[in-house]
């Protein structure tokens, strides 16, 4: 049995850290980030712009993405707990 809140918080914290690391990568070496994304995501043609490094974009993106990951973690834990009782 998973503790739902703890599991969801773990997902959100991991995302908070990784999201900032990806933005750091974009600011340090944007061309290598574009190359990696184009390599690993078929059909995606990504171009890093100034908007991608703006504070508003980073802050809002972090909040939205961490919230989505928290919901994902909570959903997974709830479904797992419900199925494991069977």
C-alpha positions, 0 to 999 in steps of 0.5 A, a space after each residue: 500500500 502506498 501513502 497517497 500524499 507522500 507518493 504524490 509529493 515525491 513525484 512533484 518534488 522530482 519534477 521540480 528538480 528535473 524541470 529546473 535542470 532542463 531549463 539550466 541545460 537550455 540556457 547553457 547549451 540550447 543547440 545540444 538540447 534541440 539536438 537531443 529532443 529532435 533525436 529522441 522525439 520522432 517528428 519533433 522539430 524544436 527550436 529554443 527561443 528567448 521565450 523558453 528562458 523567460 522567468 514567467 515561462 519557467 515559473 508558470 511551467 514549473 507550477 503547472 507541470 509539478 501540479 500535473 505530476 502531483 495529480 499523476 502520482 496521486 492517481 497512480 497511488 490510489 489506483 494501485 491501492 485499490 487494485 492491491 486490496 483485491 
